Amino acid sequence: MQHILEQILRYVINYGILLFEYIGVAILIVTGVQGLIAYIKKDPHMRLRLAQGMATALTFKLGGEILRTVIVQSFSEIAIVGCIIALRSALTFLIHWEIKHMEHEEEINNRREREEREPDGGEGEE
């Protein structure tokens, strides 16, 4: 009975890994195509949207790797999966840092544009 439950768990996890991997790849492809279109249109928000899509795709791929840790059986497999998780986590962290930096720059630019439209800052209205 235990063997049958282990096999069922293995199948469920393997399909879950595939599902997360495919979702991550699909998000990455869609984001890449949207990024290319935005680049051609010279959209100023293209980098931010591309980074957000990549972060989302990496999150799904990371979920697949975490699921993979449930079914590994040897130390070498654990080491490989651990390295993959560490690498994807570092990439996700860097992308999120870049997103914060871009959002901050965008906020500063928006503030400057508002100030340029209102040269006196709205003061002195009589």
C-alpha positions in Angstrom: 0.0 0.0 0.0 2.8 2.4 0.9 4.5 1.7 -2.4 1.3 2.6 -4.3 1.0 5.9 -2.4 4.6 6.7 -3.1 4.0 6.1 -6.8 0.9 8.3 -6.8 2.8 11.0 -5.0 5.6 10.8 -7.5 3.2 11.1 -10.5 1.4 14.0 -8.9 4.7 15.8 -8.2 6.1 15.1 -11.6 3.0 16.5 -13.3 3.0 19.5 -10.9 6.7 20.2 -11.8 5.8 20.0 -15.5 2.8 22.3 -15.0 4.9 24.9 -13.2 7.7 24.7 -15.7 5.3 25.1 -18.7 3.5 28.0 -17.1 6.9 29.7 -16.5 8.0 29.1 -20.0 4.6 30.4 -21.4 4.8 33.5 -19.3 8.4 34.1 -20.5 7.5 33.7 -24.1 4.4 36.0 -23.9 6.5 38.6 -22.0 9.2 38.4 -24.5 6.8 38.9 -27.4 5.1 41.8 -25.6 8.5 43.3 -24.8 9.6 43.1 -28.4 6.4 44.8 -29.5 6.8 47.5 -26.8 10.4 48.0 -27.9 9.3 48.6 -31.5 6.7 51.1 -30.3 9.3 52.7 -28.1 7.2 52.3 -25.0 9.1 53.9 -22.0 7.6 51.3 -19.6 8.9 48.3 -21.7 11.9 47.5 -19.4 9.7 47.5 -16.3 7.0 45.2 -17.8 9.7 42.9 -19.2 11.4 42.6 -15.8 8.0 41.9 -14.1 7.2 39.2 -16.5 10.6 37.6 -16.1 10.2 37.7 -12.3 6.8 36.0 -12.6 8.2 33.3 -14.9 11.1 32.7 -12.6 8.8 32.3 -9.6 6.8 29.6 -11.4 10.1 27.8 -12.4 11.3 28.1 -8.8 8.1 26.5 -7.7 8.8 23.6 -9.9 12.3 23.2 -8.5 10.9 23.3 -4.9 8.5 20.5 -5.8 11.4 18.6 -7.3 13.1 18.5 -3.9 10.3 16.2 -2.6 11.2 13.4 -4.9 15.0 13.5 -5.0 16.7 10.4 -3.7 20.4 11.0 -3.6 22.7 13.7 -2.2 24.0 14.6 -5.6 20.5 15.3 -6.8 19.8 17.4 -3.7 23.0 19.4 -4.4 22.1 20.0 -8.0 18.5 21.0 -7.1 19.8 23.2 -4.3 22.2 25.0 -6.7 19.4 25.5 -9.2 17.1 26.9 -6.5 19.9 29.2 -5.3 20.6 30.5 -8.8 16.9 31.1 -9.6 16.4 32.8 -6.2 19.3 35.1 -6.8 18.0 36.0 -10.3 14.6 36.6 -8.9 16.1 38.9 -6.2 18.1 40.8 -8.7 15.1 41.3 -11.0 12.9 42.5 -8.1 15.7 44.9 -7.1 15.8 46.2 -10.7 12.0 46.6 -10.7 12.1 48.6 -7.5 14.8 50.8 -9.0 12.9 51.4 -12.2 9.6 52.1 -10.4 11.5 54.7 -8.2 13.0 56.3 -11.3 9.6 56.4 -12.9 8.1 58.1 -9.8 10.8 60.7 -9.9 10.3 61.4 -13.6 6.5 61.7 -13.0 7.1 64.1 -10.2 9.4 66.2 -12.4 6.8 66.3 -15.2 4.1 67.5 -12.8 6.4 70.2 -11.4 7.3 71.4 -15.0 3.6 71.7 -15.8 3.0 73.7 -12.6 6.0 76.1 -12.6 4.9 78.1 -9.6 3.8 75.0 -7.7 0.3 76.1 -7.5 1.2 78.9 -5.1 0.0 82.5 -5.3 -3.4 81.9 -6.9 -5.6 84.9 -6.3 
